Amino acid sequence: MTYSQRSTHPAAASDYTYLEYQIGVAQDELSAAVQAQDKPRVEAIRAKLAELEDKLALLED
């Protein structure tokens, strides 16, 4: 299914909004982990953030 086909689907907007929200949450968590100098947590959050951004990019395509 292409993005244009998916964007007409009612759930598409909520998928996009959900991913943007999750990215924002992950960025906040990343900031807190960096300030706490919690390197394992920073790496885990960066991996999660990359995955979320990849999923968002797929929706945008």
N, C-alpha and C positions, 0 to 999 in steps of 0.2 A: 504494500500500500504506500503510495507516495504521500508526501506531506500535504499536498493540496487536497488529496482525497481524505486524508486523516483530519485536516483542519475543519472539514464540514461535519465531522463526527462530533457529537456533543461533548464527549469526554476529552477531546483534544485540548481544549482550552484549560481544562482542569489539570491535565497531565503537565502542560507547560507551566502553569502557575505553581503546581506542586513541586516540580523540579527546581524552579526559581527559588521557592521558599526553602527547600532543603539545601540548596547551595548557600543561601544566606545564613542558615543555621550552621552549616559546616564552616563557613568563613568566620563566624563568631567564635565557634569552638576552636578553630585554628589560632585565632588571635589570643585566646585565653591560654592555650597550650604553649604558644611561643613565649608569652610573658612568664609562664611558670617554668619555662625551660625543660619541658617534658618531651624529650626528643622522640621516644617511641610513640607517644600519642600524636605528636606533630606529623610523623610519617604516616600513621594510620589515617589521620584526618585528610592529609594531602592525597592519599590513595582514594579515599572515599569521594573527595571533591573532584578528582580527575574523572572518576566513574560517573558521577552525576553530570559533569559538564559534557562528557561523551554522550550520555543519554539525551541531554538537551540538544546537542548538536544534531543528533539523529532526528529529533522532532522538527528541527529547523530545516533540514534538507528536504 
